[in-house]
Amino acid sequence: LQAGRYIMSHKSWMKTVPTENCDVLMTFPDTTDDHTLLWLLNHIRLGIPELIIQIRHHKLTKVYAFFVTANYESLLRGADEIGLRKPVKAEFGGGMRSFSCEEDYIYENIENELYFFTSQERQDIIRYWLENLRAKQGESLHNIHFLEGQPIISELAARGVIQQVFPLHEQRILKRLMKSWVQAICESQPLDEICDYFGVKIAMYFAWLGFYTSAMVYPAVFGSILYTFTESDQTSRDVCCVVFAIFNVIWATLFLEEWKRRGAEFAYKWGTLDTPAESIEEPRPQFRGAKRISPVTNAEEFYYPPWKRLLFQCLVSLPVCLFCLTCVFLVMLGCFELQEFVLSIKELPRIVRFLPKIVLAIIVTTCDELYKKIAYWLNDMENYRLQSAYEKHLIIKIVLFQFVNSYLSLFYIGFYLKDMERLKELLLIFSLSQSLVRQLKDALLPSITLQLHLFLISLKGLLGFCWRLAVSKVGAGGAGPCMPPAACAWLVPHAPTAQC
């Protein structure tokens, strides 16, 4: 009963930390020492004086965190630095223009500190400052030796010194989006609000998703009508198949052309239509190599010989890929043999005859995740210098794995066995299983993971309280402890050594 006063629901953990004065959160592992925290704090305050940082310590998880924000005047200077595009007042021509502190009076809502910057824009400015915190010549932290001009935050994150750097949500805006977006079933998406909160990339994705979903109505309706009025003879089916194929070609062409217009409209509206591409790409923080003097810039840099990457690709990547593809082929043949064995038993009910196909669909879905992890591992070992090269080779590996894994059995049945009925059944099972797995991964799994994480935090708090209660009774002859409530999660110490 006494413990019940201090134990809260696991949902309360989501509301224990006020975040009004925080835009970006930087967390550290529980093994981080004071020297590391003070070293990084000193570098951020000297290198980025615009930032306001609070150090907080979570009592239960023993994790330190930097709560990072900036005042309005600093954000204005940051917007000028990154060329943030903002809407211009109608009397000054309207449209979008890169922000300039010298002409700040021409921009809409410049007088309103609360509404001039969206949360996403504030976080973008702070992220830009953090990513451009550079090391000076000869600087080091423990066994980490920085090159001159090397980004500090990304290097520490790659080495595991920084656990995470992520923006925080605003509950007020999330609740508004929940009502106008998630719970509004038959209304159009609030794309402008999504863009203001999540950014242009996320808004453009949902704009495309909504446009694609709406456009799918036409082939769905036409296909249903065609299927309804199709005769049972083979000639009628062939004619309808050709007609539907021609319709799909025309529909796909019109869909692409219309999306080009719609996408350009959104890009102009959100100020990204004429955004210049970055001319210089920074090396990946995970890139490793020997130090050398660059023949181009005469600055110290990491260098990884291309012949080592080529050797790894020939001796490791290629054999592993071939082995995985061979496993896919053997598993497919095994499932087909199981299918033949099941079909040979006449007494089995019809639903059991689908069991080998369901097993194959489960194996294909599982192998997709396994091959994705293998592709990431191979790509990491190949040690690409630039993020663009890393992503290009990763896409090649994943597409190769997933294409062969998903479509090999369909091509085998359609072009080798030429069994159209089995092909229809397998395609239906594949479509249903992959759709189900995708929905579980995107919607159900994150919710379950969050609830489990919050439950474990609450359980840890309960066990810690029970332990302190038992120790205090033994040491004080049964006197109860003075225990702070479980809501005291993040505390603001004046030094990293302060405790709850």
Secondary structure by P-SEA (a helix, b strand, c coil): cccccccccccccccccccccccbbbbbcccccaaaaaaaaaaaaaacccbbbbbbbbccccbbbbbccccaaaaaaaaaaabbbbbbccccccccccccccccccccccccccccccaaaaaaaaaaaaaaccccccccccccccccccccaaaaaaaccccbbbbbbcaaaaaaaaaacccccccccaaaaaaacccaaaaaaaaaaaaaaaaaaaaaaaaaaaaaaccccaaaaaaaaaaaaaaaaaaaaaaaaaaaaaaaaaaaaaccccccccccccccccbbbbbbbbccccbbbbbbbaaaaaaaaaccaaaaaaaaaaaaaaaaaaaaaaaaaaaacccccccccaaaaaaaaaaaaaaaaaaaaaaaaaaaaaccccaaaaaaaaaaaaaaaaaaaccaaaaaaacccccaaaaaaaaaaaaaaaaaaaaaaaccaaaaaaaaaaaaaaaaaaaaaaaaaaaaaaaccccccccccccccccccccccccc
